[in-house]
Amino acid sequence: MKLLHRIPTFSAVALASALALSPLAALSAETLRLSAIEPPTSTVVAFANAFSERVRQYSQDSIDIKVYPSSQLGDWVEVHEQVMEGTIDLALQPLSNSFNEVLALQWFPYAALDFESGRDAFSEGGVVHEIINEALAEQDIKILGAFVSGMGGIVYTKPAPAPRDPNASQGLKIRVWPGGTTHQELLKRLGYQTAPIPWSDLYTAMQTGVVDGAIGATPELVMNNFADIAKMWVQNNDHFEVSFLAVNKGRFDSLSREQQRAIHRAATELSAERFATAEQEHEKFLQQMRDKGIEVVVLDKPELESVAQVVRADVWPKIEDEIGSINMARLKLSLGIR
């Protein structure tokens, strides 16, 4: 009797031990780190926090995504490399072309002319999204979604003399990011001198007159970083600014199918919501610039088409090597360019 009395107790202990070691229990402890380069008050980080919350909800609390804003986990190039290696799980940022030049397609000038064509190219199934995802697969990285920051332009600390004319000599020196060959050639064609300057040194370089402005920005980025020194903003739509939500593929594949579905669902929903509101947000920050006293020059559609035609004819042949002839052909086909 004593033996029979002890059997249920032993079984309960064994069952509890088995459950503690089971995959079901392990799921509750999954923690993923997500790096973002923008400050906590930015819309990018708000997107990252919303993603974290929805994943927690959709995974029934089995995944906890910790968001690290303001480049706490490293510069964007360093973070890209760490996502490749799996030491950081996720990142919401532009992706570095230091490891594959094809990724320069992210900011390829006039790959998209406006928000509508940008949505077509950069959302899932679009030509830019597909080419970039293929390149990232070689780095063990997978794109989950995209945050649209807005259409790109140029911020100046002194007015440009002829910002609407692609054939004028502007006589100004504009910052490009180190390795930004695409925009070096773009600016040269548009009549500017260029200087490669790291992001961390850009404010001081603009403030002290080392450069007269910078390309690769958006209205929100300018308001968050250069509002006190900016004098002019030219909305020339030179590129479509997107932060990709990227994950280490090995880490993603290690999750259960239910967890993967939860992450995909959250990323897909939020990306679609952002695409729907991005243009409105963009206009909001343009108005903030005007209210701040920054001169805002917005090229109209005929002017944009004129600049795009010049750039596609004169600049694209010089930067085609970065994305390769096959990808260039895919891009042109998607835009109806022969």
C-alpha positions as CSV (number, residue, x, y, z in Angstrom):
1,M,0.0,0.0,0.0
2,K,2.8,2.3,0.9
3,L,4.4,1.7,-2.6
4,L,1.1,2.3,-4.4
5,H,0.6,5.5,-2.4
6,R,4.0,6.8,-3.6
7,I,3.6,6.1,-7.3
8,P,1.3,9.1,-8.1
9,T,3.7,11.4,-6.2
10,F,6.6,10.3,-8.2
11,S,4.7,10.5,-11.5
12,A,3.6,14.1,-10.7
13,V,7.2,15.1,-10.0
14,A,8.4,13.4,-13.2
15,L,5.7,15.1,-15.2
16,A,6.6,18.5,-13.8
17,S,10.3,17.9,-14.6
18,A,9.4,16.8,-18.1
19,L,7.3,19.8,-18.7
20,A,10.0,22.1,-17.4
21,L,12.4,20.7,-20.0
22,S,9.8,20.6,-22.8
23,P,9.8,23.0,-25.8
24,L,6.5,24.4,-24.6
25,A,8.1,25.7,-21.4
26,A,11.1,26.9,-23.3
27,L,8.9,29.1,-25.6
28,S,7.9,31.3,-22.7
29,A,11.5,32.3,-22.2
30,E,12.3,33.4,-25.7
31,T,13.8,36.9,-25.7
32,L,14.9,38.7,-29.0
33,R,16.9,41.9,-29.2
34,L,15.9,44.5,-31.8
35,S,18.2,47.4,-32.7
36,A,17.0,50.7,-34.0
37,I,19.2,53.7,-34.9
38,E,16.6,56.5,-34.3
39,P,15.9,58.1,-30.9
40,P,13.1,56.8,-28.6
41,T,10.7,59.6,-29.7
42,S,11.0,58.8,-33.4
43,T,8.2,57.2,-35.5
44,V,10.7,54.4,-36.3
45,V,11.0,53.4,-32.7
46,A,7.3,53.7,-32.2
47,F,6.9,51.2,-35.0
48,A,9.5,48.9,-33.3
49,N,7.7,49.1,-30.0
50,A,4.3,48.4,-31.7
51,F,5.9,45.4,-33.4
52,S,7.2,44.1,-30.1
53,E,3.8,44.4,-28.5
54,R,1.9,42.7,-31.3
55,V,4.4,39.8,-31.4
56,R,4.0,39.4,-27.7
57,Q,0.2,39.4,-28.1
58,Y,0.1,37.1,-31.2
59,S,2.6,34.7,-29.7
60,Q,0.6,34.5,-26.5
61,D,3.5,35.9,-24.5
62,S,6.0,33.3,-25.7
63,I,8.2,36.0,-27.4
64,D,9.6,39.1,-25.7
65,I,11.3,41.5,-28.1
66,K,13.5,44.1,-26.4
67,V,13.9,47.3,-28.4
68,Y,17.2,49.2,-28.2
69,P,16.9,52.7,-29.8
70,S,19.5,55.3,-30.5
71,S,22.1,52.8,-31.8
72,Q,22.7,51.4,-28.3
73,L,23.8,48.1,-29.8
74,G,26.2,49.8,-32.3
75,D,26.4,51.8,-35.5
76,W,24.1,50.7,-38.3
77,V,26.9,49.0,-40.2
78,E,28.0,47.2,-37.1
79,V,24.5,46.1,-36.3
80,H,24.0,44.7,-39.8
81,E,27.1,42.6,-39.4
82,Q,25.9,41.4,-36.0
83,V,22.5,40.4,-37.4
84,M,24.5,38.4,-40.0
85,E,26.4,36.7,-37.2
86,G,23.3,36.2,-35.1
87,T,24.6,38.1,-32.1
88,I,21.7,40.6,-32.6
89,D,18.4,39.0,-33.5
90,L,16.6,41.8,-35.3
91,A,17.2,45.3,-36.7
92,L,15.0,48.1,-38.0
93,Q,17.3,50.3,-40.2
94,P,18.7,50.7,-43.6
95,L,20.9,47.8,-44.5
96,S,24.6,48.3,-45.3
97,N,26.0,47.6,-48.7
98,S,29.4,47.0,-47.2
99,F,28.8,43.3,-47.4
100,N,27.0,43.2,-50.7
101,E,27.0,46.1,-53.2
102,V,23.5,45.0,-54.5
103,L,22.0,46.5,-51.3
104,A,22.8,50.0,-52.7
105,L,19.5,49.4,-54.5
106,Q,17.8,50.6,-51.3
107,W,18.7,54.2,-52.1
108,F,19.3,53.9,-55.8
109,P,18.3,57.4,-57.2
110,Y,14.9,57.5,-58.8
111,A,14.2,53.8,-58.5
112,A,10.9,55.3,-57.3
113,L,9.5,58.7,-58.1
114,D,6.8,59.1,-55.5
115,F,5.0,57.2,-52.7
116,E,2.9,55.1,-55.0
117,S,5.8,53.8,-57.1
118,G,7.8,53.4,-53.9
119,R,5.1,51.2,-52.3
120,D,5.1,49.1,-55.5
121,A,8.9,48.6,-55.5
122,F,9.6,48.2,-51.8
123,S,6.7,46.2,-50.4
124,E,6.6,42.4,-50.5
125,G,6.6,41.2,-54.1
126,G,8.1,44.5,-55.4
127,V,11.2,44.5,-57.4
128,V,13.4,46.3,-54.9
129,H,12.2,44.1,-52.0
130,E,12.8,40.9,-53.9
131,I,16.3,41.8,-55.1
132,I,17.3,42.9,-51.6
133,N,15.9,39.8,-50.0
134,E,17.8,37.6,-52.4
135,A,21.0,39.4,-51.6
136,L,20.4,39.1,-47.9
137,A,19.7,35.4,-48.1
138,E,23.5,35.0,-48.7
139,Q,24.1,36.7,-45.4
140,D,21.6,34.6,-43.4
141,I,19.3,37.6,-43.1
142,K,15.6,37.7,-43.9
143,I,13.3,40.7,-44.4
144,L,10.2,40.7,-42.4
145,G,8.8,44.1,-43.3
146,A,9.5,47.7,-44.0
147,F,9.1,51.1,-42.4
148,V,8.7,53.9,-44.8
149,S,10.3,57.1,-43.5
150,G,9.5,59.2,-46.5
151,M,10.8,60.5,-49.8
152,G,14.4,61.7,-49.7
153,G,15.8,65.1,-50.4
154,I,18.7,67.5,-49.5
155,V,19.0,69.7,-46.4
156,Y,21.1,72.8,-46.6
157,T,22.7,75.3,-44.1
158,K,22.6,77.9,-46.9
159,P,20.2,78.3,-49.8
160,A,20.9,76.4,-53.0
161,P,20.9,78.9,-56.0
162,A,18.9,76.7,-58.5
163,P,17.5,73.6,-56.7
164,R,14.9,72.9,-59.4
165,D,17.4,72.9,-62.3
166,P,19.3,69.6,-62.8
167,N,21.7,71.3,-65.2
168,A,22.8,74.2,-63.0
169,S,26.1,74.5,-61.2
170,Q,25.1,74.8,-57.6
171,G,28.5,75.7,-56.1
172,L,27.8,73.9,-52.8
173,K,29.5,70.9,-51.1
174,I,27.0,68.2,-49.9
175,R,27.7,65.4,-47.6
176,V,27.3,61.8,-48.7
177,W,27.7,58.8,-46.5
178,P,31.0,56.9,-46.7
179,G,30.6,54.3,-49.5
180,G,27.7,56.2,-51.0
181,T,28.9,55.9,-54.6
182,T,25.3,56.1,-55.9
183,H,24.7,59.6,-54.5
184,Q,28.2,60.9,-55.2
185,E,27.5,60.4,-58.9
186,L,24.0,61.8,-58.5
187,L,25.2,65.0,-56.8
188,K,28.0,65.5,-59.3
189,R,25.5,65.4,-62.1
190,L,23.2,67.8,-60.3
191,G,26.0,70.4,-60.0
192,Y,27.4,69.8,-56.5
193,Q,30.7,68.9,-54.9
194,T,30.6,66.0,-52.4
195,A,32.3,65.0,-49.2
196,P,32.0,61.6,-47.5
197,I,31.3,62.2,-43.8
198,P,30.1,59.6,-41.1
199,W,26.7,60.2,-39.6
200,S,28.2,60.8,-36.2
201,D,30.2,63.8,-37.5
202,L,27.6,65.3,-39.7
203,Y,26.0,67.8,-37.4
204,T,29.4,69.4,-36.6
205,A,30.4,69.3,-40.2
206,M,27.3,71.2,-41.2
207,Q,27.4,73.6,-38.3
208,T,31.0,74.6,-38.9
209,G,30.7,74.9,-42.7
210,V,32.8,71.8,-43.7
211,V,29.8,71.0,-45.9
212,D,26.8,73.1,-46.9
213,G,24.3,70.3,-46.5
214,A,23.5,66.6,-46.7
215,I,21.7,64.2,-48.9
216,G,20.2,60.9,-47.7
217,A,17.7,62.6,-45.3
218,T,14.0,62.9,-44.9
219,P,11.9,65.7,-43.4
220,E,11.5,63.8,-40.1
221,L,15.2,63.1,-39.9
222,V,16.0,66.7,-40.5
223,M,13.5,67.9,-37.8
224,N,14.9,65.4,-35.3
225,N,18.6,66.2,-36.0
226,F,19.2,69.5,-37.8
227,A,16.2,71.7,-37.2
228,D,18.3,74.4,-35.5
229,I,20.9,74.7,-38.3
230,A,18.9,73.9,-41.5
231,K,18.0,76.8,-43.8
232,M,16.5,75.0,-46.8
233,W,15.1,71.6,-47.6
234,V,14.7,70.5,-51.2
235,Q,12.1,67.8,-51.8
236,N,13.6,66.2,-54.9
237,N,12.5,62.6,-54.1
238,D,16.0,61.4,-54.9
239,H,15.4,58.1,-53.1
240,F,12.7,56.3,-51.2
241,E,13.8,56.1,-47.5
242,V,13.0,52.8,-45.9
243,S,14.1,51.1,-42.8
244,F,13.9,47.3,-43.2
245,L,12.8,45.0,-40.4
246,A,15.4,42.3,-40.7
247,V,16.0,39.1,-38.7
248,N,18.8,36.6,-38.5
249,K,17.4,33.7,-40.5
250,G,19.0,31.0,-38.3
251,R,17.4,32.6,-35.2
252,F,14.1,32.9,-36.9
253,D,14.1,29.3,-38.1
254,S,14.9,28.1,-34.6
255,L,11.5,29.4,-33.4
256,S,8.3,27.3,-33.5
257,R,6.0,27.7,-36.5
258,E,3.4,29.4,-34.3
259,Q,6.0,31.9,-33.2
260,Q,7.2,32.5,-36.8
261,R,3.6,33.1,-37.8
262,A,3.1,35.6,-35.0
263,I,6.2,37.5,-36.1
264,H,5.2,37.5,-39.8
265,R,1.7,38.6,-38.9
266,A,2.8,41.5,-36.8
267,A,5.4,42.6,-39.4
268,T,3.1,42.4,-42.4
269,E,0.3,44.3,-40.6
270,L,2.5,47.1,-39.4
271,S,4.3,47.5,-42.7
272,A,0.9,47.8,-44.5
273,E,-0.3,50.3,-42.0
274,R,2.9,52.4,-42.4
275,F,2.7,52.4,-46.2
276,A,-0.9,53.7,-45.8
277,T,0.1,56.6,-43.6
278,A,3.7,57.4,-44.7
279,E,2.8,60.2,-47.2
280,Q,0.6,61.9,-44.6
281,E,3.4,61.7,-42.0
282,H,5.9,63.0,-44.6
283,E,3.7,66.1,-45.2
284,K,3.4,66.7,-41.4
285,F,7.1,67.1,-41.1
286,L,7.4,69.3,-44.2
287,Q,4.9,71.6,-42.4
288,Q,7.0,71.5,-39.3
289,M,9.9,72.7,-41.3
290,R,7.9,75.6,-42.6
291,D,6.8,76.5,-39.2
292,K,10.4,76.4,-38.0
293,G,11.3,78.9,-40.7
294,I,13.1,76.5,-43.0
295,E,12.6,77.2,-46.7
296,V,10.9,74.2,-48.2
297,V,11.3,73.7,-52.0
298,V,9.0,70.9,-53.4
299,L,9.6,69.8,-57.0
300,D,6.3,69.3,-58.8
301,K,5.6,66.2,-60.9
302,P,6.9,67.6,-64.2
303,E,10.1,68.8,-62.5
304,L,10.6,65.4,-60.8
305,E,10.1,63.6,-64.0
306,S,12.6,65.9,-65.7
307,V,15.3,65.3,-63.0
308,A,14.6,61.5,-63.0
309,Q,15.0,61.4,-66.8
310,V,18.4,63.1,-66.5
311,V,19.6,60.9,-63.7
312,R,18.4,57.6,-65.2
313,A,20.1,58.5,-68.5
314,D,23.4,60.0,-67.2
315,V,23.9,58.6,-63.7
316,W,22.5,55.0,-63.8
317,P,25.1,53.8,-66.4
318,K,27.9,55.0,-64.0
319,I,26.5,53.1,-60.9
320,E,25.0,50.0,-62.6
321,D,28.0,47.9,-61.4
322,E,26.8,48.3,-57.8
323,I,23.6,46.3,-58.4
324,G,24.7,44.4,-61.5
325,S,23.3,44.3,-65.1
326,I,20.7,41.7,-64.4
327,N,19.2,43.6,-61.4
328,M,19.4,46.8,-63.4
329,A,17.4,45.1,-66.2
330,R,14.8,44.0,-63.6
331,L,14.5,47.5,-62.2
332,K,14.1,49.0,-65.7
333,L,11.5,46.4,-66.6
334,S,9.5,47.2,-63.5
335,L,9.5,50.9,-64.4
336,G,8.7,50.4,-68.0
337,I,12.1,51.7,-69.1
338,R,13.7,50.3,-72.2
